[in-house]
Amino acid sequence: MENLPTRNKLNPAFRPDRGYFNVPVFGSFGASVASNALSVNNFTDIMDDENSFLDNPKFMNRLKTDNTLNMDLGTDILSFGFYSGKGFWTVDLGVKVMVNTSIPKTMFEFARDADKIDLEHIPNFNIRNMQLYGDIYGELAVGYSRPITEKLTVGGKLKVLLGAANFNAKIEQLQLQANGNVWNVTTKGEMNLSMKGLELTNGEDENGEEYISDVDFDSPGISGFGLGADLGATYQLLDNLCLSASIIDLGFIKWNGSSTSSYIANQQHTYDPYGDYGDFPDLDIDGDGVVDEKDLEAWKNEYSGSVDIFDMDLFQFKETASKKRTTTLRSTLNIGAEYTILNNKIGFGLLSTTRFILPKAFTELMVSANFRPARWFEGTVSYSFIHSNFKTFGLGMKFGPLFIGTDYMITKGFNTLQTANAYLGISVPLGKKKPANS
């Protein structure tokens, strides 16, 4: 939308026709979730019945060998923009939260089957290449854009980043073999945590070596500092054809050594998931000398659900020398074009977006029809080729200061989608309307 102030988050060279002040928190709010396997329906099933969704064959059949889940949340606490001569300035103070995961199907199978005993089958698991990454940080951004020629406009933002938390866990291997009442476990992986107020609880393995058994947080605060930048440009190729390109969130955060803890897992150990129950009894629960279905039923009633796949005792990460660490931001590349007709009242757009997140990039290609019949109203209808699957469409509307939109509308096929997002903005216009090319 041409006069939407928050467009400059997509490309810092985009300029509204006047200054603005965004309402705190709700002036620029966005949230998104995307998966390569799980759909909206699956997440609904998980929330409705978190104890038995893994037993649903439809859920397990949807899973891929590696299953990714990416979640983003961003909002501005303070945001405004204004013209000064031919230049347009923006100031933003905001918060961003990002979580990226990659979980193999074998981990879901372990969660489903780990505490199920079968006379014909003792489950063993070999789980590889699992990753969990997260970032929480604040940013203070100052942006500036200016026409260089009648056709070319460039813009940029410089950001001061205030790191609140970062975690990165990689599990190369988690192998479990049932051995009587315990599991023989082989682990290989590493984990880095950066957060002020990190509190650790230690346990001891069978050799008396300490490992991390629990992680808690107390009095969080600023744990690191960094710098970032957005760069963008627009080029008016024809009177009614505008091209644009931008790279968003170039930068890094350097985390304080005092707020950082590093861990490694590279050993074999035994894991007793039934320790909370004391000594685990023989499967011959009724003591008749025979392990039969009656014993198994009694066992399931007593111990089912005892295995916790997020139990730190399972992984036994051991602390290594902690030091300062640097992480890079997850950048986004946007390339777009818009062709307008009827004196700019209607526009047809094409936008390619590539987000460089872990474990692999996320790409979307979108077409849109944009309507600008009046200054107080704008609307857009869009379609996302890669993730809409011909089941939904995007819709955005601007009524005066209020904007609301999504790339994936709630339709009949919405529940089968693997991607969803929503955006909200409330902006108060400031100053007089700027003429074109000023």
PAGU-228341 format. One record per residue (C-alpha): residue in one letter; chain; x, y, z. Coordinates in Angstrom, 1 decimal. Layout:
<markols>
(A,A,(X,Y,Z))
...
</markols>
This chain:
<markols>
(M,A,(0.0,0.0,0.0))
(E,A,(1.5,3.2,-1.2))
(N,A,(0.8,5.5,1.8))
(L,A,(1.2,2.9,4.6))
(P,A,(3.9,4.3,6.9))
(T,A,(5.1,0.8,8.0))
(R,A,(6.0,0.0,4.3))
(N,A,(9.5,1.3,5.1))
(K,A,(10.0,-1.8,7.1))
(L,A,(9.8,-3.7,3.8))
(N,A,(12.1,-1.2,2.0))
(P,A,(13.6,2.0,3.7))
(A,A,(13.3,3.8,0.3))
(F,A,(9.5,3.6,0.5))
(R,A,(8.2,7.0,1.6))
(P,A,(4.6,7.9,2.5))
(D,A,(3.2,11.2,1.2))
(R,A,(3.4,12.8,4.7))
(G,A,(4.9,12.4,8.1))
(Y,A,(3.3,10.1,10.7))
(F,A,(3.2,9.0,14.3))
(N,A,(2.5,5.3,15.1))
(V,A,(0.4,4.5,18.2))
(P,A,(2.7,2.7,20.7))
(V,A,(2.7,-1.1,20.5))
(F,A,(-0.2,-1.3,18.1))
(G,A,(1.2,1.2,15.6))
(S,A,(3.2,-1.5,13.8))
(F,A,(2.5,-5.1,15.0))
(G,A,(3.2,-8.3,13.0))
(A,A,(3.2,-12.0,13.8))
(S,A,(3.9,-15.0,11.5))
(V,A,(4.3,-18.8,11.7))
(A,A,(5.5,-21.2,9.0))
(S,A,(6.2,-24.9,8.8))
(N,A,(7.2,-27.2,6.0))
(A,A,(4.9,-30.0,7.4))
(L,A,(2.5,-29.0,10.1))
(S,A,(-0.7,-27.2,9.2))
(V,A,(-3.0,-24.8,11.1))
(N,A,(-5.2,-27.9,11.8))
(N,A,(-2.3,-29.7,13.4))
(F,A,(-1.6,-26.8,15.8))
(T,A,(-5.3,-26.7,16.7))
(D,A,(-5.2,-30.5,17.5))
(I,A,(-2.1,-30.0,19.7))
(M,A,(-3.7,-27.2,21.7))
(D,A,(-7.0,-29.1,22.0))
(D,A,(-5.4,-32.4,23.2))
(E,A,(-1.7,-32.0,24.0))
(N,A,(-1.6,-35.5,25.6))
(S,A,(-2.7,-37.7,22.7))
(F,A,(-2.2,-35.8,19.4))
(L,A,(0.9,-38.0,18.8))
(D,A,(-1.3,-41.1,18.7))
(N,A,(-3.3,-39.6,15.7))
(P,A,(-2.1,-41.3,12.5))
(K,A,(-3.1,-38.3,10.4))
(F,A,(-0.7,-36.1,12.4))
(M,A,(2.2,-38.6,12.2))
(N,A,(1.7,-39.1,8.4))
(R,A,(2.0,-35.4,7.8))
(L,A,(5.5,-35.3,9.2))
(K,A,(8.5,-35.2,7.0))
(T,A,(12.0,-36.6,7.7))
(D,A,(12.9,-33.1,9.0))
(N,A,(10.2,-30.7,10.2))
(T,A,(10.8,-27.0,10.4))
(L,A,(8.8,-24.4,12.4))
(N,A,(9.5,-20.7,12.2))
(M,A,(7.8,-18.1,14.4))
(D,A,(8.2,-14.3,14.3))
(L,A,(6.8,-11.5,16.4))
(G,A,(7.6,-7.8,16.1))
(T,A,(6.2,-4.5,17.4))
(D,A,(7.2,-0.9,17.8))
(I,A,(7.1,0.8,21.2))
(L,A,(7.7,4.2,19.5))
(S,A,(7.7,5.0,15.8))
(F,A,(7.4,8.2,13.8))
(G,A,(8.6,9.8,10.5))
(F,A,(8.8,13.3,9.1))
(Y,A,(10.1,15.2,6.0))
(S,A,(13.0,17.6,6.2))
(G,A,(13.5,19.2,2.8))
(K,A,(13.7,16.4,0.2))
(G,A,(14.7,13.8,2.8))
(F,A,(12.4,11.7,4.9))
(W,A,(13.5,10.6,8.4))
(T,A,(12.2,7.7,10.5))
(V,A,(12.8,6.8,14.1))
(D,A,(11.7,3.4,15.5))
(L,A,(12.1,1.8,18.9))
(G,A,(10.9,-1.8,18.7))
(V,A,(11.2,-5.4,19.9))
(K,A,(11.7,-8.6,17.8))
(V,A,(11.2,-12.2,18.8))
(M,A,(12.2,-15.1,16.5))
(V,A,(12.2,-18.9,17.0))
(N,A,(13.4,-21.4,14.4))
(T,A,(13.3,-25.1,14.9))
(S,A,(14.1,-28.2,12.9))
(I,A,(12.9,-31.5,14.5))
(P,A,(13.3,-34.9,12.8))
(K,A,(10.3,-37.2,12.6))
(T,A,(12.2,-39.7,14.8))
(M,A,(11.9,-37.3,17.7))
(F,A,(8.1,-37.3,17.4))
(E,A,(8.2,-41.1,17.3))
(F,A,(10.3,-41.2,20.4))
(A,A,(7.8,-38.9,22.2))
(R,A,(5.0,-41.2,21.2))
(D,A,(6.6,-44.6,21.8))
(A,A,(9.2,-44.1,24.5))
(D,A,(7.1,-45.2,27.5))
(K,A,(5.1,-47.8,25.7))
(I,A,(6.0,-51.4,26.4))
(D,A,(5.2,-54.2,24.0))
(L,A,(6.0,-57.9,24.5))
(E,A,(7.1,-58.2,20.9))
(H,A,(9.1,-55.0,20.6))
(I,A,(11.5,-53.0,22.7))
(P,A,(11.8,-49.6,21.1))
(N,A,(15.2,-48.1,20.2))
(F,A,(15.7,-44.7,18.7))
(N,A,(18.4,-43.0,16.6))
(I,A,(17.6,-39.2,16.4))
(R,A,(19.8,-37.0,14.3))
(N,A,(20.1,-33.4,13.3))
(M,A,(17.8,-31.5,15.6))
(Q,A,(18.1,-27.8,16.0))
(L,A,(16.5,-25.0,18.1))
(Y,A,(17.4,-21.3,17.6))
(G,A,(15.9,-18.2,19.1))
(D,A,(16.5,-14.5,19.3))
(I,A,(15.0,-11.7,21.4))
(Y,A,(16.3,-8.2,21.0))
(G,A,(15.3,-4.6,21.0))
(E,A,(16.3,-2.1,18.3))
(L,A,(16.6,1.6,18.0))
(A,A,(16.6,2.5,14.3))
(V,A,(17.1,5.8,12.5))
(G,A,(16.2,5.9,8.8))
(Y,A,(16.7,8.3,6.0))
(S,A,(15.6,8.3,2.3))
(R,A,(16.1,10.8,-0.5))
(P,A,(15.6,11.0,-4.2))
(I,A,(18.9,10.9,-6.1))
(T,A,(17.4,11.6,-9.5))
(E,A,(13.9,12.0,-10.8))
(K,A,(13.7,8.2,-11.1))
(L,A,(16.0,6.8,-8.4))
(T,A,(15.3,7.0,-4.6))
(V,A,(17.5,5.4,-2.0))
(G,A,(17.1,4.8,1.7))
(G,A,(18.7,3.2,4.6))
(K,A,(18.4,2.6,8.3))
(L,A,(21.0,2.3,11.0))
(K,A,(20.1,0.2,14.0))
(V,A,(21.5,-0.1,17.5))
(L,A,(20.6,-3.5,18.8))
(L,A,(20.0,-4.4,22.4))
(G,A,(20.2,-8.2,22.9))
(A,A,(17.9,-9.7,25.5))
(A,A,(18.4,-13.4,24.8))
(N,A,(19.8,-15.9,22.3))
(F,A,(19.8,-19.6,22.3))
(N,A,(21.2,-22.1,19.8))
(A,A,(21.0,-25.8,20.4))
(K,A,(22.2,-28.4,17.9))
(I,A,(21.8,-32.1,18.5))
(E,A,(23.8,-34.1,15.9))
(Q,A,(22.9,-37.5,17.5))
(L,A,(20.6,-38.8,20.2))
(Q,A,(20.7,-42.6,20.3))
(L,A,(18.6,-44.5,22.8))
(Q,A,(18.6,-48.3,23.4))
(A,A,(16.3,-49.9,26.0))
(N,A,(18.2,-51.8,28.6))
(G,A,(15.9,-53.2,31.2))
(N,A,(14.5,-50.4,33.3))
(V,A,(16.8,-47.7,31.9))
(W,A,(18.0,-46.4,28.5))
(N,A,(21.5,-46.5,27.2))
(V,A,(22.0,-43.1,25.6))
(T,A,(24.6,-41.7,23.2))
(T,A,(24.6,-38.0,22.7))
(K,A,(26.5,-35.6,20.5))
(G,A,(25.7,-31.9,20.3))
(E,A,(26.3,-28.4,21.5))
(M,A,(24.3,-25.6,23.1))
(N,A,(24.9,-21.9,23.6))
(L,A,(22.7,-19.6,25.8))
(S,A,(23.1,-15.9,26.2))
(M,A,(20.8,-14.2,28.7))
(K,A,(21.3,-12.1,31.8))
(G,A,(20.0,-13.8,34.9))
(L,A,(20.6,-17.3,33.7))
(E,A,(20.3,-19.8,36.5))
(L,A,(21.6,-23.3,36.2))
(T,A,(21.0,-26.4,38.3))
(N,A,(23.6,-29.2,38.1))
(G,A,(23.2,-32.9,38.3))
(E,A,(25.9,-35.6,38.4))
(D,A,(26.3,-38.6,36.0))
(E,A,(27.4,-42.0,37.1))
(N,A,(31.1,-40.9,36.9))
(G,A,(30.5,-38.0,39.3))
(E,A,(30.8,-35.4,36.5))
(E,A,(28.4,-32.4,36.6))
(Y,A,(25.9,-31.7,33.8))
(I,A,(23.1,-29.2,33.4))
(S,A,(19.9,-30.7,34.8))
(D,A,(17.7,-27.6,34.7))
(V,A,(17.8,-24.0,33.3))
(D,A,(15.9,-21.1,34.8))
(F,A,(15.9,-17.3,34.5))
(D,A,(15.9,-14.5,37.0))
(S,A,(16.0,-10.8,36.5))
(P,A,(16.6,-10.7,32.7))
(G,A,(18.1,-7.7,31.1))
(I,A,(20.4,-6.5,28.3))
(S,A,(22.9,-9.3,27.5))
(G,A,(24.6,-7.9,24.4))
(F,A,(24.9,-5.1,21.9))
(G,A,(25.1,-4.9,18.2))
(L,A,(24.6,-2.9,15.0))
(G,A,(22.3,-3.5,12.1))
(A,A,(21.2,-1.9,8.8))
(D,A,(18.5,-1.9,6.2))
(L,A,(19.3,-0.8,2.7))
(G,A,(16.8,-0.2,-0.2))
(A,A,(16.2,1.6,-3.5))
(T,A,(13.3,2.3,-5.9))
(Y,A,(13.6,3.1,-9.6))
(Q,A,(10.8,4.6,-11.7))
(L,A,(11.6,2.7,-14.9))
(L,A,(8.5,4.1,-16.6))
(D,A,(5.9,6.6,-15.6))
(N,A,(3.7,3.8,-14.4))
(L,A,(6.3,1.1,-13.6))
(C,A,(8.3,1.2,-10.4))
(L,A,(11.0,-1.4,-9.5))
(S,A,(12.3,-1.9,-5.9))
(A,A,(14.8,-3.9,-4.0))
(S,A,(15.9,-4.1,-0.4))
(I,A,(18.0,-6.1,2.1))
(I,A,(16.6,-6.0,5.7))
(D,A,(18.3,-6.8,9.0))
(L,A,(22.0,-6.9,8.0))
(G,A,(23.9,-7.0,11.2))
(F,A,(25.1,-8.7,14.4))
(I,A,(24.9,-8.9,18.1))
(K,A,(27.9,-9.4,20.4))
(W,A,(26.8,-11.2,23.6))
(N,A,(28.5,-10.5,26.9))
(G,A,(30.7,-13.3,28.2))
(S,A,(29.2,-12.8,31.7))
(S,A,(25.7,-13.5,30.3))
(T,A,(26.8,-16.5,28.1))
(S,A,(27.0,-20.2,28.9))
(S,A,(28.2,-22.9,26.5))
(Y,A,(27.7,-26.6,26.7))
(I,A,(28.7,-29.7,24.9))
(A,A,(27.3,-33.3,24.9))
(N,A,(29.5,-36.0,23.6))
(Q,A,(29.3,-39.1,25.8))
(Q,A,(27.4,-42.3,26.6))
(H,A,(25.3,-42.6,29.8))
(T,A,(22.3,-44.2,31.2))
(Y,A,(18.9,-42.5,31.6))
(D,A,(16.2,-43.5,34.1))
(P,A,(13.0,-41.8,33.2))
(Y,A,(11.2,-43.4,36.1))
(G,A,(13.5,-42.1,38.8))
(D,A,(10.7,-40.0,40.3))
(Y,A,(8.9,-43.2,41.2))
(G,A,(11.8,-44.7,43.1))
(D,A,(13.2,-48.1,42.0))
(F,A,(11.3,-49.2,38.9))
(P,A,(9.6,-52.5,39.5))
(D,A,(10.0,-55.7,37.6))
(L,A,(7.5,-55.9,34.7))
(D,A,(6.0,-58.8,36.6))
(I,A,(3.8,-56.4,38.5))
(D,A,(1.4,-58.9,40.0))
(G,A,(4.2,-61.2,41.1))
(D,A,(2.9,-64.4,39.5))
(G,A,(6.2,-65.2,37.7))
(V,A,(4.8,-64.4,34.2))
(V,A,(4.9,-61.1,32.3))
(D,A,(1.5,-61.0,30.6))
(E,A,(-0.9,-58.5,29.2))
(K,A,(-2.3,-57.9,32.6))
(D,A,(1.1,-56.8,33.8))
(L,A,(1.5,-54.5,30.8))
(E,A,(-1.8,-52.9,31.4))
(A,A,(-0.9,-52.2,35.0))
(W,A,(2.5,-50.8,33.9))
(K,A,(0.8,-48.4,31.5))
(N,A,(-1.6,-47.2,34.1))
(E,A,(1.2,-46.5,36.6))
(Y,A,(4.0,-45.2,34.4))
(S,A,(2.6,-44.0,31.1))
(G,A,(3.8,-40.5,30.3))
(S,A,(6.9,-40.8,32.5))
(V,A,(9.3,-40.1,29.7))
(D,A,(9.9,-36.3,29.1))
(I,A,(11.6,-35.7,25.8))
(F,A,(12.7,-32.2,27.1))
(D,A,(14.3,-33.6,30.2))
(M,A,(17.8,-32.1,30.5))
(D,A,(18.9,-35.4,32.2))
(L,A,(18.3,-37.1,28.9))
(F,A,(20.9,-35.0,27.0))
(Q,A,(23.4,-34.3,29.9))
(F,A,(25.0,-31.2,28.5))
(K,A,(28.2,-30.3,30.3))
(E,A,(29.4,-26.8,30.6))
(T,A,(32.6,-25.7,28.8))
(A,A,(34.5,-22.5,29.0))
(S,A,(32.1,-19.6,28.4))
(K,A,(33.2,-16.6,26.4))
(K,A,(31.8,-13.7,24.3))
(R,A,(30.0,-14.8,21.2))
(T,A,(28.7,-13.1,18.1))
(T,A,(25.5,-14.0,16.2))
(T,A,(24.2,-12.5,13.0))
(L,A,(20.7,-11.3,12.3))
(R,A,(18.4,-13.3,10.0))
(S,A,(18.3,-11.1,6.9))
(T,A,(15.5,-10.7,4.3))
(L,A,(15.8,-9.9,0.6))
(N,A,(12.9,-8.2,-1.1))
(I,A,(12.6,-7.6,-4.9))
(G,A,(9.4,-6.1,-6.3))
(A,A,(7.7,-4.2,-9.1))
(E,A,(4.4,-2.4,-9.5))
(Y,A,(2.6,-1.3,-12.6))
(T,A,(-0.1,1.3,-12.2))
(I,A,(-3.1,2.5,-14.3))
(L,A,(-5.9,5.1,-14.0))
(N,A,(-3.6,7.8,-12.7))
(N,A,(-2.2,5.6,-10.0))
(K,A,(-5.6,4.6,-8.6))
(I,A,(-4.9,0.9,-9.4))
(G,A,(-1.7,-1.0,-9.2))
(F,A,(-0.5,-4.5,-10.0))
(G,A,(2.4,-5.8,-7.9))
(L,A,(4.9,-8.6,-7.8))
(L,A,(7.1,-9.3,-4.8))
(S,A,(9.7,-11.9,-4.1))
(T,A,(10.7,-12.4,-0.5))
(T,A,(13.6,-14.6,0.8))
(R,A,(14.3,-14.9,4.5))
(F,A,(17.7,-16.3,5.4))
(I,A,(16.7,-18.2,8.5))
(L,A,(17.8,-21.5,10.1))
(P,A,(18.0,-24.3,9.1))
(K,A,(17.3,-23.1,5.5))
(A,A,(15.9,-20.0,3.7))
(F,A,(12.2,-19.4,3.4))
(T,A,(10.9,-18.0,0.1))
(E,A,(7.6,-16.6,-1.0))
(L,A,(6.4,-15.1,-4.4))
(M,A,(3.4,-12.9,-4.3))
(V,A,(1.2,-11.0,-6.8))
(S,A,(-1.2,-8.3,-5.8))
(A,A,(-3.8,-5.9,-7.0))
(N,A,(-3.8,-2.6,-5.2))
(F,A,(-6.6,0.0,-5.0))
(R,A,(-6.3,3.6,-4.0))
(P,A,(-9.7,5.2,-4.7))
(A,A,(-9.4,7.9,-2.0))
(R,A,(-6.8,9.2,0.5))
(W,A,(-8.7,7.8,3.4))
(F,A,(-9.0,4.3,2.0))
(E,A,(-6.7,1.8,0.3))
(G,A,(-7.1,-1.9,-0.3))
(T,A,(-5.0,-4.8,-1.6))
(V,A,(-5.8,-8.4,-2.6))
(S,A,(-2.8,-10.8,-3.1))
(Y,A,(-2.0,-14.3,-3.8))
(S,A,(1.2,-16.1,-2.5))
(F,A,(2.3,-18.8,-5.0))
(I,A,(4.5,-21.0,-2.9))
(H,A,(2.5,-21.4,0.4))
(S,A,(-1.1,-20.6,-0.4))
(N,A,(-1.7,-23.9,-2.4))
(F,A,(-4.7,-22.3,-4.2))
(K,A,(-6.6,-22.5,-0.9))
(T,A,(-6.5,-18.9,0.3))
(F,A,(-5.5,-15.3,-0.6))
(G,A,(-4.2,-12.2,1.1))
(L,A,(-6.2,-9.1,2.0))
(G,A,(-5.2,-5.8,3.4))
(M,A,(-7.2,-2.6,4.1))
(K,A,(-6.4,0.9,5.3))
(F,A,(-9.2,3.0,6.7))
(G,A,(-7.7,6.4,7.6))
(P,A,(-5.1,5.7,10.4))
(L,A,(-6.0,2.0,10.8))
(F,A,(-4.4,-0.8,8.8))
(I,A,(-5.1,-4.5,9.1))
(G,A,(-3.9,-7.3,6.8))
(T,A,(-2.8,-10.8,6.2))
(D,A,(-1.2,-12.8,3.4))
(Y,A,(-3.3,-15.9,4.2))
(M,A,(-7.0,-15.2,4.8))
(I,A,(-9.2,-17.5,6.9))
(T,A,(-11.0,-19.5,4.2))
(K,A,(-12.5,-23.0,3.8))
(G,A,(-9.0,-24.3,3.1))
(F,A,(-7.2,-22.2,5.7))
(N,A,(-6.8,-25.0,8.2))
(T,A,(-4.7,-27.1,5.9))
(L,A,(-2.2,-24.2,5.3))
(Q,A,(1.3,-24.4,6.7))
(T,A,(1.8,-20.6,6.9))
(A,A,(-0.1,-17.9,8.6))
(N,A,(0.5,-14.2,9.5))
(A,A,(-1.3,-11.0,10.5))
(Y,A,(-0.4,-7.3,10.6))
(L,A,(-1.9,-4.4,12.4))
(G,A,(-1.0,-0.7,12.2))
(I,A,(-2.4,2.5,13.6))
(S,A,(-0.7,5.7,12.4))
(V,A,(-1.6,9.4,12.9))
(P,A,(-0.6,11.5,9.8))
(L,A,(1.5,14.5,10.5))
(G,A,(2.3,17.6,8.3))
(K,A,(1.2,18.5,4.8))
(K,A,(1.1,16.1,1.9))
(K,A,(4.4,16.1,0.0))
(P,A,(4.2,16.5,-3.8))
(A,A,(5.6,13.7,-6.0))
(N,A,(9.4,13.5,-6.5))
(S,A,(10.1,15.9,-3.6))
</markols>
